[in-house]
Amino acid sequence: MSKILIRGAKVLGGEPQDVLIEGAQIAAVGTGLPDEGAQVVEAGGKVLLPGLVDLHTHLREPGREDSETVLTGTRAAASGGYTAVFAMANTFPVADTAGVVEQVYRLGQEHGYCDVQPIGAVTVGLDGKKLAELGAMHESAAGVTVFSDDGKCVDDAVIMRRALEYVKAFGGVVAQHAQEPRLTEGAQMNEGVVSAELGLGGWPAVAEESIIARDVLLAEHVGSRVHICHLSTAGSVEIIRWAKSRGIDVTAEVTPHHLLLTDELVRTYNPVYKVNPPLRTERDVLALREALADGTIDIVATDHAPHPHEDKDCEWAAAAMGMVGLETALSVVQETMVDTGLLTWAGVADRMSFKPARIGQAGGHGRPVSAGEPANLTLVDTAYRGSVDPKGFASRSRNTPYQGRELPGRVTHTWLRGKATLVDGKLT
C-alpha cells in the first residue's frame, strides 16, 4: 500500500498540519506525523482542499471530439484541482438514453484523471417536446441523478413540471438553463448601454429571471428540487434569495467568468468574450459575489465550454458561445472572493467541493479532510501569481478569456483516491 505524507499544509486555509495518505484513504491528520516509508510532499505555506467538484462541465464526447474528449477534459480538470466533474448532455448523439450516459461514464473510468458523472438530458434530443428516459438513465450503470437540457432552456412549463415530478421519485434534480427563447431571439450580448452603443442584439436580464421565477414556483408546487445553472444577474439573485426564504428547495450556481468579467469587454469585439448567458454589468458582478459569499448562490461551477479555433476565430455574430474554465476556475475564485475578503478558503471548499458534491450526490467527493475519508485532495500554492498561457492547457481547446491576464494561485498537486493525477503542476 502506497503512503504519501503531505507535510505542513494549511488544511482549508487553517493552521499547518500533516496529512498522511495510505492507499485510497486519509490515514491521519495532525502535526509531526512520522514519514517512515512515505513519499513526502513538502507543502509549507500551501493550502490543502478537498478535491474540487464541478457540477457543470462540457466534455463534448461523443460527437465533438475536435473540441474536447473525456480524456482531455478530465486532464484539464485534474490540472485545475478537480477530482469529479458532471458532464453535460449536449453531445452528439445527445445523452438522452442509458446507452449514451453509460458510454461517457465508462470513458471517465478508463482514463482515471477524475470521476465523470454524466448528466442526462431532460427531453429527447434537447428539443423540449418529450421527456427523455429519465428513469432508465438513473437506473443505468451511470446512476444519473442530475438532468439538464443545458445549452437550451426547458421553456415549456408543462414539460418542466413533469420532469420535476418524475425526478422527485428517486431524489434527482433538474438543472435549468434559464433563458426564455422568445426574449433572446437574435441576442448577441447583454442588453444595456454597451449593446445599444455597439448595435448588437441585446439579451435582457428578464429572459433569465422570468424562467427562474417560474421554475422555483413549479418546484414549490411539485415539492421537488430544482437547480439553476450559471446565474448572471442581480435580479436572479433576488429571486433565489426570495425562494429560499420561502423554503423552496432550490440551489444555484455562478461561473468564475461571471464573477470577474463584464460586458465592457465586448467593446473589443473579441469572440472569446461571447458566452451564454452573456457577460453582464459591474453591478451584476458585485451582486453575484455578494450572493456567493452569503450563501444565496450555493456553488461555483465552471460551465467549461471548449470550442475549436475556427468556431471562435471569426466575426462576433458567427462565433460560438462559451469559454473554457476548468484550469483557471480556482484562480479566478481566489482573485474575486478570497483576496477580496469575501470568502475564506474553508468557504471555497464549501462552494467548490462540499456543496456541489451534495447537490449532485457524488459519493466519496466533497468530504472532510480527516482520517478515514477518501483521499480526494488538491494542493494550492496561493502565493503564486502568473499570466495565463493557454498553450500550456491540458484542454483540447484554447478559448479562454484570460489569455495574458495575471491571476493568483496555482494548483500544484491533485490526488484521486490517493493516486496522484497532478504532481508539481504536471499531469502524471
LUMFI-154569 format. One record per residue (C-alpha): x, y, z; residue number from 1. Coordinates in nm, 2 decimals. Layout:
KOLBA      u      v      w   i
KOLBA      X      Y      Z NUM
...
***
This chain:
KOLBA      u      v      w   i
KOLBA   0.00   0.00   0.00   1
KOLBA   0.14   0.34  -0.11   2
KOLBA   0.19   0.60   0.16   3
KOLBA   0.21   0.98   0.10   4
KOLBA   0.28   1.24   0.37   5
KOLBA   0.17   1.59   0.28   6
KOLBA   0.37   1.79   0.53   7
KOLBA   0.28   2.13   0.67   8
KOLBA  -0.02   2.21   0.46   9
KOLBA  -0.28   2.47   0.56  10
KOLBA  -0.58   2.24   0.57  11
KOLBA  -0.88   2.45   0.44  12
KOLBA  -0.66   2.75   0.50  13
KOLBA  -0.61   2.68   0.87  14
KOLBA  -0.30   2.61   1.08  15
KOLBA  -0.03   2.39   0.92  16
KOLBA  -0.09   2.02   0.96  17
KOLBA   0.04   1.69   0.81  18
KOLBA  -0.19   1.47   0.62  19
KOLBA  -0.10   1.10   0.57  20
KOLBA  -0.25   0.91   0.28  21
KOLBA  -0.24   0.53   0.28  22
KOLBA  -0.38   0.37  -0.03  23
KOLBA  -0.70   0.54  -0.12  24
KOLBA  -0.78   0.69   0.21  25
KOLBA  -0.66   0.96   0.45  26
KOLBA  -0.50   0.77   0.74  27
KOLBA  -0.42   1.05   0.98  28
KOLBA  -0.42   1.43   1.01  29
KOLBA  -0.21   1.60   1.27  30
KOLBA   0.13   1.76   1.34  31
KOLBA   0.46   1.58   1.34  32
KOLBA   0.33   1.27   1.17  33
KOLBA   0.61   1.01   1.10  34
KOLBA   0.73   0.99   0.74  35
KOLBA   0.87   0.64   0.76  36
KOLBA   0.80   0.46   0.43  37
KOLBA   0.61   0.75   0.29  38
KOLBA   0.67   0.97  -0.01  39
KOLBA   0.69   1.32   0.13  40
KOLBA   0.53   1.63  -0.03  41
KOLBA   0.66   1.95   0.13  42
KOLBA   0.36   2.17   0.14  43
KOLBA   0.47   2.46   0.37  44
KOLBA   0.26   2.77   0.30  45
KOLBA   0.02   2.59   0.06  46
KOLBA  -0.35   2.53   0.11  47
KOLBA  -0.49   2.18   0.11  48
KOLBA  -0.85   2.15  -0.01  49
KOLBA  -1.08   1.85  -0.07  50
KOLBA  -1.08   1.77  -0.44  51
KOLBA  -1.29   2.02  -0.63  52
KOLBA  -1.63   1.91  -0.79  53
KOLBA  -1.76   2.07  -1.10  54
KOLBA  -2.14   2.04  -1.15  55
KOLBA  -2.13   2.19  -1.50  56
KOLBA  -1.87   2.07  -1.75  57
KOLBA  -1.89   2.02  -2.12  58
KOLBA  -1.67   1.72  -2.23  59
KOLBA  -1.82   1.72  -2.59  60
KOLBA  -1.76   1.34  -2.63  61
KOLBA  -1.93   1.17  -2.82  62
KOLBA  -1.96   1.38  -3.13  63
KOLBA  -1.74   1.69  -3.09  64
KOLBA  -1.40   1.54  -3.02  65
KOLBA  -1.25   1.83  -3.22  66
KOLBA  -1.34   2.05  -2.92  67
KOLBA  -1.27   1.81  -2.63  68
KOLBA  -1.28   1.45  -2.53  69
KOLBA  -1.34   1.28  -2.19  70
KOLBA  -0.96   1.22  -2.17  71
KOLBA  -0.85   1.58  -2.25  72
KOLBA  -1.13   1.73  -2.04  73
KOLBA  -1.06   1.52  -1.73  74
KOLBA  -0.69   1.60  -1.77  75
KOLBA  -0.78   1.97  -1.77  76
KOLBA  -1.00   1.90  -1.46  77
KOLBA  -0.71   1.74  -1.27  78
KOLBA  -0.49   2.03  -1.37  79
KOLBA  -0.74   2.26  -1.21  80
KOLBA  -0.77   2.06  -0.89  81
KOLBA  -1.09   1.87  -0.97  82
KOLBA  -1.15   1.51  -0.87  83
KOLBA  -1.50   1.49  -1.01  84
KOLBA  -1.69   1.66  -1.29  85
KOLBA  -2.05   1.63  -1.41  86
KOLBA  -2.07   1.61  -1.79  87
KOLBA  -2.35   1.80  -1.97  88
KOLBA  -2.58   1.62  -2.21  89
KOLBA  -2.55   1.83  -2.52  90
KOLBA  -2.33   1.58  -2.71  91
KOLBA  -2.39   1.42  -3.05  92
KOLBA  -2.58   1.20  -3.00  93
KOLBA  -2.75   1.37  -2.71  94
KOLBA  -2.71   1.19  -2.37  95
KOLBA  -3.08   1.12  -2.35  96
KOLBA  -3.06   0.74  -2.32  97
KOLBA  -2.90   0.49  -2.08  98
KOLBA  -2.66   0.38  -2.36  99
KOLBA  -2.50   0.72  -2.41 100
KOLBA  -2.46   0.81  -2.04 101
KOLBA  -2.30   0.47  -1.98 102
KOLBA  -2.06   0.54  -2.26 103
KOLBA  -1.95   0.87  -2.11 104
KOLBA  -1.93   0.72  -1.76 105
KOLBA  -1.71   0.43  -1.87 106
KOLBA  -1.48   0.66  -2.07 107
KOLBA  -1.42   0.85  -1.74 108
KOLBA  -1.35   0.53  -1.56 109
KOLBA  -1.10   0.42  -1.82 110
KOLBA  -0.90   0.74  -1.82 111
KOLBA  -0.88   0.79  -1.45 112
KOLBA  -0.79   1.15  -1.42 113
KOLBA  -1.11   1.23  -1.23 114
KOLBA  -1.45   1.08  -1.18 115
KOLBA  -1.70   1.16  -1.45 116
KOLBA  -2.07   1.17  -1.37 117
KOLBA  -2.29   1.21  -1.68 118
KOLBA  -2.59   1.45  -1.67 119
KOLBA  -2.89   1.32  -1.86 120
KOLBA  -3.10   1.53  -2.09 121
KOLBA  -3.44   1.63  -1.97 122
KOLBA  -3.60   1.60  -2.31 123
KOLBA  -3.54   1.38  -2.62 124
KOLBA  -3.27   1.54  -2.84 125
KOLBA  -3.29   1.86  -2.62 126
KOLBA  -3.59   1.95  -2.83 127
KOLBA  -3.81   2.04  -2.53 128
KOLBA  -4.11   1.84  -2.65 129
KOLBA  -4.09   1.49  -2.49 130
KOLBA  -3.93   1.37  -2.17 131
KOLBA  -3.62   1.16  -2.22 132
KOLBA  -3.56   0.83  -2.05 133
KOLBA  -3.50   0.98  -1.70 134
KOLBA  -3.57   0.66  -1.51 135
KOLBA  -3.36   0.44  -1.74 136
KOLBA  -3.06   0.68  -1.71 137
KOLBA  -3.10   0.68  -1.33 138
KOLBA  -3.11   0.30  -1.32 139
KOLBA  -2.82   0.26  -1.56 140
KOLBA  -2.46   0.19  -1.46 141
KOLBA  -2.40   0.57  -1.47 142
KOLBA  -2.66   0.62  -1.19 143
KOLBA  -2.77   0.96  -1.33 144
KOLBA  -2.92   1.20  -1.07 145
KOLBA  -2.89   1.53  -1.24 146
KOLBA  -3.08   1.62  -1.56 147
KOLBA  -3.04   1.92  -1.78 148
KOLBA  -3.10   2.04  -2.14 149
KOLBA  -2.82   2.29  -2.08 150
KOLBA  -2.75   2.49  -2.39 151
KOLBA  -3.12   2.51  -2.43 152
KOLBA  -3.40   2.60  -2.18 153
KOLBA  -3.68   2.37  -2.09 154
KOLBA  -3.92   2.65  -2.17 155
KOLBA  -4.24   2.45  -2.18 156
KOLBA  -4.39   2.48  -1.83 157
KOLBA  -4.58   2.15  -1.85 158
KOLBA  -4.27   1.96  -1.96 159
KOLBA  -4.07   2.12  -1.68 160
KOLBA  -4.34   2.03  -1.43 161
KOLBA  -4.34   1.67  -1.55 162
KOLBA  -3.97   1.65  -1.52 163
KOLBA  -3.97   1.78  -1.17 164
KOLBA  -4.24   1.53  -1.07 165
KOLBA  -4.05   1.24  -1.24 166
KOLBA  -3.71   1.30  -1.07 167
KOLBA  -3.87   1.35  -0.73 168
KOLBA  -3.94   0.98  -0.72 169
KOLBA  -3.57   0.89  -0.70 170
KOLBA  -3.44   1.21  -0.54 171
KOLBA  -3.30   1.36  -0.86 172
KOLBA  -3.27   1.72  -0.96 173
KOLBA  -3.34   1.92  -1.28 174
KOLBA  -3.07   2.17  -1.36 175
KOLBA  -3.23   2.45  -1.56 176
KOLBA  -3.06   2.67  -1.83 177
KOLBA  -3.27   2.98  -1.76 178
KOLBA  -3.33   3.15  -2.10 179
KOLBA  -3.67   3.25  -2.23 180
KOLBA  -3.61   3.18  -2.60 181
KOLBA  -3.85   3.43  -2.75 182
KOLBA  -3.69   3.71  -2.54 183
KOLBA  -3.34   3.62  -2.67 184
KOLBA  -3.40   3.58  -3.04 185
KOLBA  -3.10   3.73  -3.22 186
KOLBA  -2.94   3.82  -2.89 187
KOLBA  -2.56   3.86  -2.90 188
KOLBA  -2.47   4.02  -2.57 189
KOLBA  -2.62   4.17  -2.25 190
KOLBA  -2.90   4.42  -2.32 191
KOLBA  -2.79   4.76  -2.19 192
KOLBA  -2.58   5.06  -2.26 193
KOLBA  -2.29   4.87  -2.43 194
KOLBA  -2.52   4.67  -2.66 195
KOLBA  -2.70   4.99  -2.76 196
KOLBA  -2.37   5.17  -2.84 197
KOLBA  -2.23   4.87  -3.04 198
KOLBA  -2.56   4.80  -3.22 199
KOLBA  -2.56   4.43  -3.11 200
KOLBA  -2.88   4.24  -3.03 201
KOLBA  -2.95   4.27  -2.66 202
KOLBA  -3.00   3.98  -2.42 203
KOLBA  -3.23   4.11  -2.14 204
KOLBA  -3.19   4.01  -1.78 205
KOLBA  -3.56   3.94  -1.77 206
KOLBA  -3.51   3.65  -2.01 207
KOLBA  -3.32   3.47  -1.73 208
KOLBA  -3.52   3.60  -1.44 209
KOLBA  -3.86   3.51  -1.57 210
KOLBA  -3.77   3.14  -1.62 211
KOLBA  -3.61   3.12  -1.27 212
KOLBA  -3.93   3.28  -1.11 213
KOLBA  -4.15   3.03  -1.29 214
KOLBA  -3.93   2.73  -1.20 215
KOLBA  -3.89   2.80  -0.83 216
KOLBA  -4.27   2.82  -0.82 217
KOLBA  -4.31   2.50  -1.01 218
KOLBA  -4.06   2.33  -0.77 219
KOLBA  -4.26   2.45  -0.47 220
KOLBA  -4.59   2.33  -0.63 221
KOLBA  -4.44   1.98  -0.70 222
KOLBA  -4.23   1.96  -0.39 223
KOLBA  -3.92   1.88  -0.59 224
KOLBA  -3.56   2.00  -0.63 225
KOLBA  -3.45   2.25  -0.90 226
KOLBA  -3.10   2.37  -0.96 227
KOLBA  -3.04   2.70  -1.16 228
KOLBA  -2.74   2.69  -1.39 229
KOLBA  -2.50   2.99  -1.43 230
KOLBA  -2.68   3.28  -1.26 231
KOLBA  -2.58   3.60  -1.42 232
KOLBA  -2.80   3.89  -1.30 233
KOLBA  -2.86   4.08  -0.98 234
KOLBA  -3.23   4.02  -1.03 235
KOLBA  -3.18   3.65  -1.05 236
KOLBA  -3.01   3.67  -0.71 237
KOLBA  -3.31   3.84  -0.56 238
KOLBA  -3.54   3.57  -0.69 239
KOLBA  -3.33   3.29  -0.55 240
KOLBA  -3.30   3.48  -0.22 241
KOLBA  -3.68   3.51  -0.20 242
KOLBA  -3.73   3.15  -0.30 243
KOLBA  -3.50   3.02  -0.02 244
KOLBA  -3.67   3.24   0.24 245
KOLBA  -3.99   3.08   0.14 246
KOLBA  -3.84   2.73   0.19 247
KOLBA  -3.84   2.63  -0.18 248
KOLBA  -3.58   2.35  -0.25 249
KOLBA  -3.37   2.55  -0.50 250
KOLBA  -2.99   2.56  -0.54 251
KOLBA  -2.80   2.79  -0.78 252
KOLBA  -2.45   2.82  -0.93 253
KOLBA  -2.23   3.10  -1.07 254
KOLBA  -1.94   3.07  -1.31 255
KOLBA  -1.60   3.21  -1.24 256
KOLBA  -1.62   3.44  -1.55 257
KOLBA  -1.95   3.60  -1.43 258
KOLBA  -1.77   3.68  -1.10 259
KOLBA  -1.49   3.87  -1.28 260
KOLBA  -1.57   3.99  -1.63 261
KOLBA  -1.83   4.25  -1.76 262
KOLBA  -1.99   4.34  -2.08 263
KOLBA  -1.75   4.63  -2.13 264
KOLBA  -1.51   4.37  -2.27 265
KOLBA  -1.74   4.32  -2.57 266
KOLBA  -1.63   4.65  -2.70 267
KOLBA  -1.32   4.47  -2.83 268
KOLBA  -1.55   4.25  -3.05 269
KOLBA  -1.32   3.96  -2.95 270
KOLBA  -1.55   3.65  -2.97 271
KOLBA  -1.36   3.49  -2.68 272
KOLBA  -1.60   3.70  -2.46 273
KOLBA  -1.91   3.57  -2.62 274
KOLBA  -2.08   3.34  -2.38 275
KOLBA  -2.43   3.21  -2.27 276
KOLBA  -2.56   3.37  -2.06 277
KOLBA  -2.37   3.68  -2.16 278
KOLBA  -2.13   3.88  -1.95 279
KOLBA  -2.33   4.14  -1.76 280
KOLBA  -2.26   4.47  -1.59 281
KOLBA  -2.04   4.56  -1.29 282
KOLBA  -2.35   4.59  -1.08 283
KOLBA  -2.44   4.23  -1.16 284
KOLBA  -2.09   4.11  -1.09 285
KOLBA  -2.08   4.26  -0.75 286
KOLBA  -2.43   4.12  -0.67 287
KOLBA  -2.31   3.77  -0.77 288
KOLBA  -2.01   3.79  -0.55 289
KOLBA  -2.21   3.90  -0.25 290
KOLBA  -2.47   3.63  -0.31 291
KOLBA  -2.19   3.36  -0.33 292
KOLBA  -2.04   3.49  -0.01 293
KOLBA  -2.37   3.49   0.19 294
KOLBA  -2.48   3.15   0.05 295
KOLBA  -2.77   3.27  -0.17 296
KOLBA  -2.57   3.12  -0.45 297
KOLBA  -2.47   2.77  -0.34 298
KOLBA  -2.17   2.68  -0.56 299
KOLBA  -1.92   2.78  -0.83 300
KOLBA  -1.95   2.58  -1.15 301
KOLBA  -1.72   2.63  -1.45 302
KOLBA  -1.95   2.58  -1.74 303
KOLBA  -1.63   2.47  -1.92 304
KOLBA  -1.73   2.51  -2.28 305
KOLBA  -1.45   2.42  -2.52 306
KOLBA  -1.46   2.51  -2.89 307
KOLBA  -1.21   2.46  -3.17 308
KOLBA  -1.02   2.75  -3.31 309
KOLBA  -1.23   2.80  -3.61 310
KOLBA  -1.55   2.84  -3.41 311
KOLBA  -1.41   3.14  -3.22 312
KOLBA  -1.16   3.29  -3.47 313
KOLBA  -1.43   3.46  -3.67 314
KOLBA  -1.67   3.76  -3.67 315
KOLBA  -1.87   3.81  -3.35 316
KOLBA  -2.21   3.72  -3.49 317
KOLBA  -2.09   3.38  -3.63 318
KOLBA  -1.88   3.28  -3.32 319
KOLBA  -1.99   3.00  -3.09 320
KOLBA  -2.08   3.09  -2.73 321
KOLBA  -1.86   2.96  -2.44 322
KOLBA  -1.53   2.97  -2.26 323
KOLBA  -1.30   2.70  -2.11 324
KOLBA  -1.27   2.73  -1.74 325
KOLBA  -1.15   2.41  -1.56 326
KOLBA  -0.79   2.52  -1.54 327
KOLBA  -0.84   2.87  -1.42 328
KOLBA  -1.15   2.85  -1.20 329
KOLBA  -0.98   2.83  -0.87 330
KOLBA  -0.75   3.12  -0.96 331
KOLBA  -1.05   3.34  -1.05 332
KOLBA  -1.23   3.25  -0.73 333
KOLBA  -0.92   3.34  -0.53 334
KOLBA  -0.89   3.68  -0.70 335
KOLBA  -1.26   3.77  -0.67 336
KOLBA  -1.36   3.60  -0.34 337
KOLBA  -1.06   3.52  -0.13 338
KOLBA  -0.83   3.80  -0.20 339
KOLBA  -1.12   4.05  -0.16 340
KOLBA  -1.21   3.90   0.19 341
KOLBA  -1.55   3.78   0.08 342
KOLBA  -1.47   3.41   0.14 343
KOLBA  -1.22   3.21   0.34 344
KOLBA  -1.05   2.90   0.20 345
KOLBA  -1.30   2.70   0.41 346
KOLBA  -1.57   2.88   0.22 347
KOLBA  -1.41   2.80  -0.11 348
KOLBA  -1.41   2.43  -0.01 349
KOLBA  -1.78   2.46   0.07 350
KOLBA  -1.87   2.63  -0.26 351
KOLBA  -1.64   2.42  -0.49 352
KOLBA  -1.64   2.08  -0.32 353
KOLBA  -1.88   2.01  -0.04 354
KOLBA  -2.20   2.16  -0.18 355
KOLBA  -2.16   2.06  -0.55 356
KOLBA  -2.09   1.70  -0.44 357
KOLBA  -2.40   1.71  -0.22 358
KOLBA  -2.62   1.86  -0.49 359
KOLBA  -2.50   1.60  -0.75 360
KOLBA  -2.48   1.32  -0.50 361
KOLBA  -2.12   1.25  -0.59 362
KOLBA  -2.03   0.97  -0.34 363
KOLBA  -1.68   0.99  -0.20 364
KOLBA  -1.63   1.35  -0.30 365
KOLBA  -1.68   1.67  -0.11 366
KOLBA  -1.57   1.50   0.21 367
KOLBA  -1.39   1.65   0.51 368
KOLBA  -1.01   1.63   0.52 369
KOLBA  -0.99   1.39   0.81 370
KOLBA  -0.89   1.03   0.89 371
KOLBA  -1.09   0.76   0.72 372
KOLBA  -1.21   0.98   0.44 373
KOLBA  -1.13   0.92   0.07 374
KOLBA  -0.80   1.08  -0.03 375
KOLBA  -0.95   1.32  -0.29 376
KOLBA  -0.74   1.63  -0.24 377
KOLBA  -0.59   1.93  -0.41 378
KOLBA  -0.29   2.14  -0.30 379
KOLBA  -0.28   2.51  -0.40 380
KOLBA   0.01   2.75  -0.40 381
KOLBA  -0.19   3.06  -0.31 382
KOLBA   0.12   3.29  -0.32 383
KOLBA   0.18   3.22  -0.68 384
KOLBA   0.09   3.49  -0.95 385
KOLBA   0.14   3.44  -1.32 386
KOLBA   0.00   3.52  -1.66 387
KOLBA  -0.24   3.27  -1.82 388
KOLBA  -0.09   3.09  -2.12 389
KOLBA  -0.34   2.87  -2.29 390
KOLBA  -0.06   2.70  -2.48 391
KOLBA   0.00   2.51  -2.16 392
KOLBA  -0.36   2.39  -2.11 393
KOLBA  -0.45   2.03  -2.10 394
KOLBA  -0.78   2.10  -2.26 395
KOLBA  -0.80   2.04  -2.63 396
KOLBA  -0.94   2.39  -2.68 397
KOLBA  -0.79   2.73  -2.61 398
KOLBA  -1.09   2.97  -2.59 399
KOLBA  -1.00   3.13  -2.25 400
KOLBA  -1.09   3.49  -2.18 401
KOLBA  -0.79   3.52  -1.95 402
KOLBA  -0.51   3.48  -2.20 403
KOLBA  -0.22   3.71  -2.09 404
KOLBA  -0.41   3.81  -1.77 405
KOLBA  -0.23   3.77  -1.44 406
KOLBA  -0.42   3.56  -1.19 407
KOLBA  -0.32   3.44  -0.84 408
KOLBA  -0.28   3.08  -0.72 409
KOLBA  -0.17   2.76  -0.89 410
KOLBA  -0.28   2.40  -0.83 411
KOLBA   0.04   2.20  -0.77 412
KOLBA  -0.10   1.86  -0.67 413
KOLBA  -0.42   1.66  -0.72 414
KOLBA  -0.49   1.32  -0.57 415
KOLBA  -0.78   1.10  -0.68 416
KOLBA  -0.84   0.83  -0.41 417
KOLBA  -0.47   0.86  -0.31 418
KOLBA  -0.34   0.84  -0.66 419
KOLBA  -0.16   1.15  -0.78 420
KOLBA  -0.30   1.29  -1.11 421
KOLBA  -0.10   1.61  -1.09 422
KOLBA   0.24   1.65  -0.93 423
KOLBA   0.43   1.98  -0.92 424
KOLBA   0.19   2.13  -1.17 425
KOLBA   0.24   1.84  -1.42 426
KOLBA   0.00   1.57  -1.51 427
KOLBA   0.11   1.22  -1.42 428
***
